[in-house]
Amino acid sequence: MTEARDRIADLGWLKARPLADLLAALDFEGEQARVNGGAVRDALLGDAPGDIDIATTATPQVVLARAAARGWKTAPTGAAHGTITVIVEGKPFEVTTLRRDVATDGRRAVVAFTRDWAEDAQRRDLTINGLYLDREGVVHDHVGGLADLKARRVRFIGSARERICEDYLRILRFFRFHARYAEGAPDPEGLLASIRERAGLARLSRERIRSELLKLLVAARAAETVAMMAEAGLLAPLIGGVYRLSRLARLAALDVQRPDALLRLSALSQFVAEDAKRLRDRLRLSNAEAERLERIGDMTPALSPSESEAPARRALYRLGPQGYRDRVRLAWADAAAPADDALWAALLELADRWKAPPLPISAADLVQRGVPPGPQIGRALRAAERAWIAADFPDSAAAIAQIIDGALDAAD
């Protein structure tokens, strides 16, 4: 394919240190260095670049030598595959020598270094990720990525099946990037190849699947893309259970401004609290993520707007702010109420307006009232807390004394 070119309008980030210093150090004396991948794509779309990766004709040894000459720290992140992390003014950059694949097994590749930019581009996954930006602001395109980006189209580079068989994670990346960047239907060749090669997903680590799936779930078109994956038979093997597409769609319509990947995962694939264990094992979730799913999955007490906020305050006290917000958002989605529903919005905002007070009764208070140390203290304290919550968290001395009296009777 003939190389296409374009220019980046805003060069501020490209000319700023420390990126400019690193590019200057690598892009001279017969070597070339260019920003590549997502940073180029995002800059062309007018978005702020995230992580900035650099491709270069220089070998890892040359990269290490030039970094050392300037006093920069380095880490051999993936030296065997040509990647060196260079730390400039405290900011890390992944610098990778141009490569071509020698052999692949669906998860990893054996590579050889090259000085051919077009050859390096051909080994990447999607056309919109195969772009390079030199330090003068010129975008170099060997794979048709510029045209696809303008058309809001996500396609594999070359043969979709070959790209997928090089790394089966590319099936999920195809759908994730479609959900975030594309408009209209998915690329037919990419969709067909993904379906035909879906058995390869079983060869991937659960950690890699988790990362891609959670990123997909917060994309702009997540709900419709996940529905498409379900229809293609790609979703159930990932989550290991049944799914709730309409619930995900309703939640996505509510949290457009602040999408939450874990909450969307719950909406999609959780029916009861026990599903948290399946999802933890299936996706290698962290303990904190699994515990949050357990709290989300137990949808009792049911939350809904009412004339009194007392039931909601009780739930907020028991669940904490995060658990309370999770429950309200899912209940809102289950109710199919519109995103601008004022009553549901007020229920959600309770976690911002009201902070649950600490229990104003301690074991010492009960000891002073004659309760002997031991199990009876615990029973009385639990009874006092239940009564205090049921009374809507009073703080007057008279009310608290009355609650203690009742707790003492209950503990006898």
JORAWO-V772695 format. One record per residue. N is the residue number from 1. RES is the residue in three letters. SS is DSSP state (hx for helix, st for strand, lp for the rest). PSI is psi in degrees with one decimal (* if undefined). NEAR is the number of other ideal C-beta (glycine too) atoms within 10 Angstrom. Layout:
n: (N:N)
res: (RES:RES)
ss: (SS:SS)
psi: (PSI:PSI)
near: (NEAR:NEAR)
This chain:
n: (1:2:3:4:5:6:7:8:9:10:11:12:13:14:15:16:17:18:19:20:21:22:23:24:25:26:27:28:29:30:31:32:33:34:35:36:37:38:39:40:41:42:43:44:45:46:47:48:49:50:51:52:53:54:55:56:57:58:59:60:61:62:63:64:65:66:67:68:69:70:71:72:73:74:75:76:77:78:79:80:81:82:83:84:85:86:87:88:89:90:91:92:93:94:95:96:97:98:99:100:101:102:103:104:105:106:107:108:109:110:111:112:113:114:115:116:117:118:119:120:121:122:123:124:125:126:127:128:129:130:131:132:133:134:135:136:137:138:139:140:141:142:143:144:145:146:147:148:149:150:151:152:153:154:155:156:157:158:159:160:161:162:163:164:165:166:167:168:169:170:171:172:173:174:175:176:177:178:179:180:181:182:183:184:185:186:187:188:189:190:191:192:193:194:195:196:197:198:199:200:201:202:203:204:205:206:207:208:209:210:211:212:213:214:215:216:217:218:219:220:221:222:223:224:225:226:227:228:229:230:231:232:233:234:235:236:237:238:239:240:241:242:243:244:245:246:247:248:249:250:251:252:253:254:255:256:257:258:259:260:261:262:263:264:265:266:267:268:269:270:271:272:273:274:275:276:277:278:279:280:281:282:283:284:285:286:287:288:289:290:291:292:293:294:295:296:297:298:299:300:301:302:303:304:305:306:307:308:309:310:311:312:313:314:315:316:317:318:319:320:321:322:323:324:325:326:327:328:329:330:331:332:333:334:335:336:337:338:339:340:341:342:343:344:345:346:347:348:349:350:351:352:353:354:355:356:357:358:359:360:361:362:363:364:365:366:367:368:369:370:371:372:373:374:375:376:377:378:379:380:381:382:383:384:385:386:387:388:389:390:391:392:393:394:395:396:397:398:399:400:401:402:403:404:405:406:407:408:409:410:411:412)
res: (MET:THR:GLU:ALA:ARG:ASP:ARG:ILE:ALA:ASP:LEU:GLY:TRP:LEU:LYS:ALA:ARG:PRO:LEU:ALA:ASP:LEU:LEU:ALA:ALA:LEU:ASP:PHE:GLU:GLY:GLU:GLN:ALA:ARG:VAL:ASN:GLY:GLY:ALA:VAL:ARG:ASP:ALA:LEU:LEU:GLY:ASP:ALA:PRO:GLY:ASP:ILE:ASP:ILE:ALA:THR:THR:ALA:THR:PRO:GLN:VAL:VAL:LEU:ALA:ARG:ALA:ALA:ALA:ARG:GLY:TRP:LYS:THR:ALA:PRO:THR:GLY:ALA:ALA:HIS:GLY:THR:ILE:THR:VAL:ILE:VAL:GLU:GLY:LYS:PRO:PHE:GLU:VAL:THR:THR:LEU:ARG:ARG:ASP:VAL:ALA:THR:ASP:GLY:ARG:ARG:ALA:VAL:VAL:ALA:PHE:THR:ARG:ASP:TRP:ALA:GLU:ASP:ALA:GLN:ARG:ARG:ASP:LEU:THR:ILE:ASN:GLY:LEU:TYR:LEU:ASP:ARG:GLU:GLY:VAL:VAL:HIS:ASP:HIS:VAL:GLY:GLY:LEU:ALA:ASP:LEU:LYS:ALA:ARG:ARG:VAL:ARG:PHE:ILE:GLY:SER:ALA:ARG:GLU:ARG:ILE:CYS:GLU:ASP:TYR:LEU:ARG:ILE:LEU:ARG:PHE:PHE:ARG:PHE:HIS:ALA:ARG:TYR:ALA:GLU:GLY:ALA:PRO:ASP:PRO:GLU:GLY:LEU:LEU:ALA:SER:ILE:ARG:GLU:ARG:ALA:GLY:LEU:ALA:ARG:LEU:SER:ARG:GLU:ARG:ILE:ARG:SER:GLU:LEU:LEU:LYS:LEU:LEU:VAL:ALA:ALA:ARG:ALA:ALA:GLU:THR:VAL:ALA:MET:MET:ALA:GLU:ALA:GLY:LEU:LEU:ALA:PRO:LEU:ILE:GLY:GLY:VAL:TYR:ARG:LEU:SER:ARG:LEU:ALA:ARG:LEU:ALA:ALA:LEU:ASP:VAL:GLN:ARG:PRO:ASP:ALA:LEU:LEU:ARG:LEU:SER:ALA:LEU:SER:GLN:PHE:VAL:ALA:GLU:ASP:ALA:LYS:ARG:LEU:ARG:ASP:ARG:LEU:ARG:LEU:SER:ASN:ALA:GLU:ALA:GLU:ARG:LEU:GLU:ARG:ILE:GLY:ASP:MET:THR:PRO:ALA:LEU:SER:PRO:SER:GLU:SER:GLU:ALA:PRO:ALA:ARG:ARG:ALA:LEU:TYR:ARG:LEU:GLY:PRO:GLN:GLY:TYR:ARG:ASP:ARG:VAL:ARG:LEU:ALA:TRP:ALA:ASP:ALA:ALA:ALA:PRO:ALA:ASP:ASP:ALA:LEU:TRP:ALA:ALA:LEU:LEU:GLU:LEU:ALA:ASP:ARG:TRP:LYS:ALA:PRO:PRO:LEU:PRO:ILE:SER:ALA:ALA:ASP:LEU:VAL:GLN:ARG:GLY:VAL:PRO:PRO:GLY:PRO:GLN:ILE:GLY:ARG:ALA:LEU:ARG:ALA:ALA:GLU:ARG:ALA:TRP:ILE:ALA:ALA:ASP:PHE:PRO:ASP:SER:ALA:ALA:ALA:ILE:ALA:GLN:ILE:ILE:ASP:GLY:ALA:LEU:ASP:ALA:ALA:ASP)
ss: (lp:lp:lp:st:st:st:st:lp:lp:lp:lp:hx:hx:hx:hx:lp:lp:lp:hx:hx:hx:hx:hx:hx:hx:hx:lp:lp:lp:lp:lp:lp:st:st:st:st:lp:hx:hx:hx:hx:hx:hx:hx:lp:lp:lp:lp:lp:lp:lp:lp:st:st:st:st:lp:lp:lp:hx:hx:hx:hx:hx:hx:hx:hx:hx:hx:lp:lp:lp:st:st:st:st:st:st:hx:hx:hx:lp:st:st:st:st:st:st:lp:lp:st:st:st:st:st:st:st:lp:st:st:st:st:st:st:lp:st:lp:lp:st:st:st:st:st:lp:lp:lp:hx:hx:hx:hx:hx:hx:lp:lp:lp:st:hx:hx:hx:lp:st:st:st:lp:lp:lp:lp:st:st:st:st:lp:lp:lp:hx:hx:hx:hx:hx:hx:lp:lp:lp:lp:lp:st:lp:lp:lp:hx:hx:hx:hx:hx:hx:hx:st:lp:hx:hx:hx:hx:hx:hx:hx:hx:hx:hx:hx:hx:hx:lp:lp:lp:lp:lp:lp:hx:hx:hx:hx:hx:hx:hx:hx:hx:lp:hx:hx:hx:hx:hx:hx:lp:lp:hx:hx:hx:hx:hx:hx:hx:hx:hx:hx:hx:hx:lp:lp:lp:lp:hx:hx:hx:hx:hx:hx:hx:hx:hx:hx:lp:lp:lp:lp:hx:hx:hx:hx:lp:lp:lp:lp:lp:hx:hx:hx:hx:hx:hx:hx:hx:hx:hx:lp:lp:lp:lp:lp:lp:hx:hx:hx:hx:hx:hx:hx:hx:hx:lp:lp:lp:lp:lp:hx:hx:hx:hx:hx:hx:hx:hx:hx:lp:lp:lp:hx:hx:hx:hx:hx:hx:hx:hx:hx:hx:hx:lp:lp:lp:lp:lp:lp:lp:lp:lp:lp:lp:lp:hx:hx:hx:hx:hx:hx:hx:hx:hx:hx:hx:hx:hx:hx:hx:hx:hx:hx:hx:hx:hx:hx:hx:hx:hx:lp:lp:lp:lp:lp:lp:lp:hx:hx:hx:hx:hx:hx:hx:hx:hx:hx:hx:hx:lp:lp:lp:lp:lp:lp:lp:lp:lp:hx:hx:hx:hx:hx:hx:lp:lp:lp:lp:lp:lp:hx:hx:hx:hx:hx:hx:hx:hx:hx:hx:hx:hx:hx:hx:hx:hx:lp:lp:lp:lp:lp:lp:hx:hx:hx:hx:hx:hx:hx:hx:hx:hx:hx:hx:hx:hx:hx:lp)
psi: (136.3:138.6:131.2:154.9:154.6:178.6:146.9:129.5:-45.7:108.3:7.8:-49.1:-30.8:-33.3:-6.4:151.4:151.9:-3.0:-45.2:-38.4:-41.8:-44.1:-41.2:-36.1:-30.1:-24.2:62.5:171.8:50.3:-6.2:154.4:149.5:136.1:146.7:142.2:165.3:-137.0:-34.6:-38.0:-46.7:-48.6:-38.3:-38.0:-28.2:-1.5:10.0:154.8:130.1:142.0:-121.2:137.2:117.0:152.8:135.3:145.5:153.6:-16.6:140.6:163.4:-37.1:-40.4:-41.4:-46.3:-43.0:-43.0:-34.9:-43.0:-37.1:-23.9:4.9:20.0:143.8:151.6:159.2:130.7:69.3:-45.7:56.0:-36.1:-27.3:10.0:9.8:127.5:131.4:122.5:128.3:112.5:119.8:39.5:-3.9:126.1:141.4:133.2:122.0:121.9:130.9:141.6:140.2:162.9:146.6:133.6:-41.6:149.0:155.4:15.5:-10.9:-35.9:162.6:150.3:126.9:161.7:147.5:151.7:167.9:11.5:113.0:-39.4:-38.1:-40.1:-40.1:-35.1:-21.2:-4.0:173.3:-61.0:149.4:-36.8:-10.6:0.9:33.6:150.3:144.6:118.7:172.6:0.1:-1.4:11.6:129.7:130.3:127.0:116.1:0.9:6.7:17.3:-34.9:-45.5:-40.2:-36.9:-40.8:-33.5:-0.8:56.7:136.0:118.7:152.3:154.3:125.7:-134.7:121.4:-42.6:-42.6:-43.0:-40.4:-42.6:-19.5:-32.5:111.0:-14.3:-20.3:-19.6:-48.6:-36.2:-36.3:-47.1:-36.6:-45.2:-32.0:-44.1:-30.6:-39.2:-21.3:160.3:148.3:-163.0:156.9:158.7:124.4:-42.0:-42.6:-40.5:-46.1:-42.6:-36.8:-41.5:-44.4:-29.6:15.3:-23.6:-23.7:-18.3:-28.7:-15.4:-7.9:152.0:150.8:-29.8:-40.6:-39.1:-45.1:-49.1:-47.8:-41.6:-43.5:-35.2:-40.3:-40.5:-19.1:4.4:160.4:-38.7:36.8:-48.2:-47.5:-31.2:-41.6:-38.0:-38.9:-40.6:-39.6:-44.2:-31.8:0.7:22.1:-13.1:-49.5:-41.9:-25.1:-44.8:-11.0:30.0:-172.0:168.3:165.1:83.7:-42.1:-34.8:-43.2:-43.3:-40.8:-41.3:-41.7:-32.4:-22.4:-33.1:38.5:-42.0:-34.5:71.4:140.0:113.4:-44.8:-37.8:-37.6:-34.7:-41.8:-45.6:-36.9:-40.9:13.6:127.7:-38.5:167.9:-34.4:-20.2:-18.9:-37.6:-43.7:-45.7:-36.7:-46.7:-39.2:-37.1:8.1:49.2:154.6:165.1:-40.7:-40.2:-42.7:-40.0:-37.8:-41.7:-36.9:-43.4:-38.7:-41.8:-27.2:95.4:31.2:138.0:152.8:137.5:135.5:157.0:141.8:172.1:-30.6:137.6:-1.4:-46.7:-37.3:-38.5:-38.7:-42.4:-40.7:-39.1:-42.9:-38.2:-26.1:163.3:-45.8:-49.5:-37.8:-47.6:-41.9:-47.9:-42.2:-43.1:-42.2:-39.5:-38.7:-45.4:-42.2:-31.9:-9.6:30.6:150.7:160.5:-22.4:19.3:116.1:-34.4:-43.4:-38.3:-41.1:-38.7:-41.9:-40.0:-8.6:-35.6:-20.7:-29.0:-25.6:128.7:126.4:127.0:158.1:153.0:121.5:18.6:131.6:170.3:-34.8:-37.4:-39.1:-37.0:-41.0:-26.3:8.8:7.2:125.3:147.9:149.0:-164.1:-28.7:-31.8:-46.4:-43.9:-43.2:-40.0:-40.8:-39.3:-39.4:-41.5:-43.5:-43.4:-38.4:-42.0:-45.3:-30.0:6.5:43.5:52.6:154.0:2.9:148.1:-38.9:-44.5:-40.2:-39.8:-40.1:-38.7:-40.4:-41.5:-45.5:-36.7:-36.9:-39.2:-39.9:-28.2:-12.2:*)
near: (13:7:12:15:10:18:11:20:9:11:15:7:15:21:13:10:11:15:21:15:14:28:24:13:20:25:18:11:8:8:17:18:23:23:26:26:24:18:22:29:24:15:23:20:12:9:11:9:19:9:10:22:18:25:25:25:20:27:16:21:11:17:27:18:12:22:22:11:9:12:7:18:12:19:13:11:15:14:16:9:15:23:18:25:18:24:15:19:10:7:12:15:21:18:27:23:24:25:19:14:15:9:10:16:12:17:14:11:16:11:21:11:16:16:15:12:18:16:15:24:25:17:19:23:20:26:26:31:20:26:28:24:28:17:19:11:15:13:22:21:24:22:24:18:28:21:14:20:22:12:13:13:22:25:25:23:22:15:11:25:16:13:25:24:16:19:21:22:21:25:26:22:20:26:29:22:24:28:24:16:20:23:10:9:10:21:21:10:13:24:20:14:22:26:14:12:18:18:9:18:18:9:12:18:11:14:11:16:21:21:16:19:24:18:17:24:24:19:21:14:17:24:23:15:22:27:16:18:27:16:11:16:10:19:21:13:13:24:21:13:14:11:20:17:17:13:21:23:17:20:24:23:13:22:17:9:6:8:16:17:17:19:24:25:22:26:29:25:25:25:14:10:15:11:21:22:14:16:24:19:12:19:21:16:22:10:8:9:19:18:14:19:24:18:18:24:20:14:15:8:13:10:25:16:19:11:5:8:16:14:14:23:17:16:20:22:18:13:21:14:14:13:19:23:19:22:24:24:22:22:18:25:24:17:14:10:17:11:13:8:15:9:12:22:15:13:21:21:12:18:19:9:8:15:10:17:11:8:14:16:19:13:13:9:17:23:13:10:13:7:21:9:9:8:9:14:17:13:16:25:20:13:18:25:15:14:20:23:17:11:14:13:18:15:9:9:9:8:16:19:13:14:22:22:13:17:25:17:10:14:18:9)
